[in-house]
Amino acid sequence: MKIDSDFALRSVAGTYVAVALGSAAKKFRGVINLNESGAMLFDMLRIGASKEQLVKALTDRYEVTEFRAADSVDRFVGTLKAASIL
């Protein structure tokens, strides 16, 4: 899975946001606010991380079960797909 190259992750005043650039800015208006874990997943998806890699990153960094991490990844990826970012 890979993030559309016309989207970038920015940190603004301690908050992470995904913004559309280039041709994507014509289709996608606004920004997506992300927390720290969302920003980490977004960054990993920019280089084409697999679901397994995303789940492992969450379980390694946070005290969360593999089941909960997989559910979080599925919901996050679903949101990105619905917005045509992934």
N, C-alpha and C positions, 0 to 999 in steps of 0.2 A: 504494500500500500504506500502511496506517496502523495504528499500535499501538492496541489497545483502550484507550479512555479511562480504564478502571479500573486501569491499570497505571502505575506511576511509576518514574522512575529516581532513585536516591539514591546519594550518595557517603558511605561509612562508613569512616572510618579509612584513607582512600586507596584503598579498593576500591569499585568500582561494583556496585550491585545493582539489579535490577528487582523491584519488590514489587507484589503485588496489593492493591487497595483496594476498598472498597465491596462490591458484589455479586460481583465476581471473587474476592474473598478467601474466599468460601464454596466456590468450585470449585477454586481453585488454592492449594494449601498450599505454603509455602516461599518461597524467593527464587531468582533466577537471578543468578549471579555473572558479571560482564562485565569484560573488559579494556578498555583505553582505546579501541581501535578499535570494539569491540562497543558501548561506551557512546555513541560518536559515531554509529554506525549507528542505534542505538535512538532516540537523540534526533532524528535526521533522520526516522525513521519515524513519530514522534509527530506530525509536521506533514504526513505523506503523501508522502514522497520516493519517486521512481521507482527502479527498479533501476539505470537509467543514472546517476542522480544519486548513488546510493550508491557505484557503481563509480568514478565520477569523484572523489568525495571520498577514497576510499582511495588511488587512484593519485596524487592531488595531495598528499596528506599523507605517504604512505609510499613507499619505493622498492620498488614492486611492479608487476608487469606487469598489463595490463588483464585478461588471461586468469585470472591468479591472484586478482585482486580480484573478478572476476565469480564465480569458484568460491567464494570466501569469502562473498560476499553470498548466493549460492544456499544454502549450508549454513546460514548464520545465519538467513535468512528461513525455511528449512525447519524449523529448530528452534523458531522463534517460532510458526509455523503449527501444528506438532505440539502445542505447549503451549496452543493457542487464545489466544495473545497478539496475533496479527496478524490 
